[in-house]
Amino acid sequence: MERNKAWDAYPGEKKKEVFDFAEKYRRFLSENKTERECVKTFEAAARAAGFVSLVEAQKRGGALQAGDRIFYNHMGKSMALFVIGEQPMCDGMNILGAHIDSPRLDLKQNPLYEDMDLAMLDTHYYGGVKKYQWVTLPLALHGVVAKKDGTVVEINIGDKAGDPVVGVSDLLIHLASEQLEKKANKVIEGENLDVLIGNLPADKAEEDDKKEEKERVKTQILALLKEEYGIEEEDFLSAEIEVVPAGEARDYGLDRSMLMGYGHDDRVCAYPSFEAILQMEKPKRTSVCLLVDKEEIGSVGATGMQSRFFENAVAEVLALCGDYSELALRRALQNSKMLSSDVSAAYDPNYPSVTEKKNGAYFGRGIVFNKYTGSRGKSGSNDANAEYVARLRRIFDENGVAFQTSELGKVDQGGGGTIAYILANYGMEVIDSGVAVMNMHAPWEIISKVDLYEAYRGYVVFLKEA
């Protein structure tokens, strides 16, 4: 049962719709490489579109009305946006939920050291990565340093015009005979993903000319950080600095039909989800866009989906609507419908053996529905009800949105999970839906532009009609 090619709906000059939307996304992806940067950008765009923060709405007072726009920024790393509907919230909401964290290298709390006149940063990888993919690449440093005086300094080195880049070195082929005998997961060890950042020693003081100074390269790096950012070595203890691929997302393919960039998983779903909620004016059911952190490590922590930040935000919005009660909160969550907006594994002609072709996701065939994910017999999966899938089929077909269905590879091949099962714990209807990605979790991932655009169109239709 082969689905139609999504590109066929955009003959001739109509392709401009797809390419224009993809170009806006390309710029967003290039400029927002951490969850903090995403939230900061989304908040600015939301305010420009008439959204008011939850705190501001509480201070203003008065009951929310249909069409009112509220956002909640949670610790600068997760976000929930609401457009109040005409129906009471206890009748349920239509929710788009995506994550904005991506696999990367994180600096350890005590990262800086010198070894044989080379300054290095010690890292701990974040999320599921093939460690060998992170060597010999130009890398950038993005993040924040929180100082004891309460100030927070933003770090962005490697992506601005004229910036230097950093990176992780690899063993030269001439000396790699033993390395190449190792399994792929051992070729590069996690503790060897240290980032090379300097070789220039600090100038020797005149009085010290006759004695050997230690760690002069590290001293020079610390002097640069002090001059540029006003931070000391001890400030690394309260820093969150991510090592990410340096450089912009790029058009991919001679026909420019695809995009290559860092962080498609899952910003390729987060961006169209956010753009979709901006289109809501006075929906029947309250529209929600969830943009969350920590999915790549199990949705744990205060900013992950397993925390109660979203439940608490819904309670606060209910209170602003004058409808809060514990029962109303339970009903609002249970009666909701959700698209867990997350990526799928695209079929790769170089590796056909891992995909069952009738149930795979393909570039250029639209948004992907994963009825279930999980592994080892659907373990850890949300498995959407057939009735809900049928409803979505009808809505998407009636609105001409190209979609396909998929599972994550062959049955015994592997597996994965999303935030879907966490929201399903409230009893709401949930299914995974997103964009097919090639090279998933690699530093540079690839998507089809038309799949991105169909995801956006599908998310708008879902918020309006689900």
Protein Blocks (a to p, Z undefined) as FASTA:
>chain_A
ZZddfklmmghjlmmmmmmmmmmmmmmmmmmmbfklmmmmmmmmmmmnopacfklmmmng
paddehiacdddehhlaccdddddfbdfklopcdddddfbdcdddddfblbcceehiacd
ddddedjddfklmgoiacddedddddfkopacdddehjaghiacdddddddfklmmmmmm
pcfklmpcfklmcccfbfbdcdddfklmmpccehklmmmmmmmmmmmnopafklmmmccc
ddddedddddedjklpaccdehkammlmmmmmmmmmmmpmbdfbdcdddddehklnooga
jkbmkbmklmmmmmmmmmmnopacfklmmmmmmmpccddddddddddfklmmlpcfklcc
cehiapaddfbgceehhiaiacddfklmmmmmmmmmmnopacddddedjfklnccddfkl
mmmmnopacdddddddehihiabdcddfklmmmmmmmmmmmmmmZZ
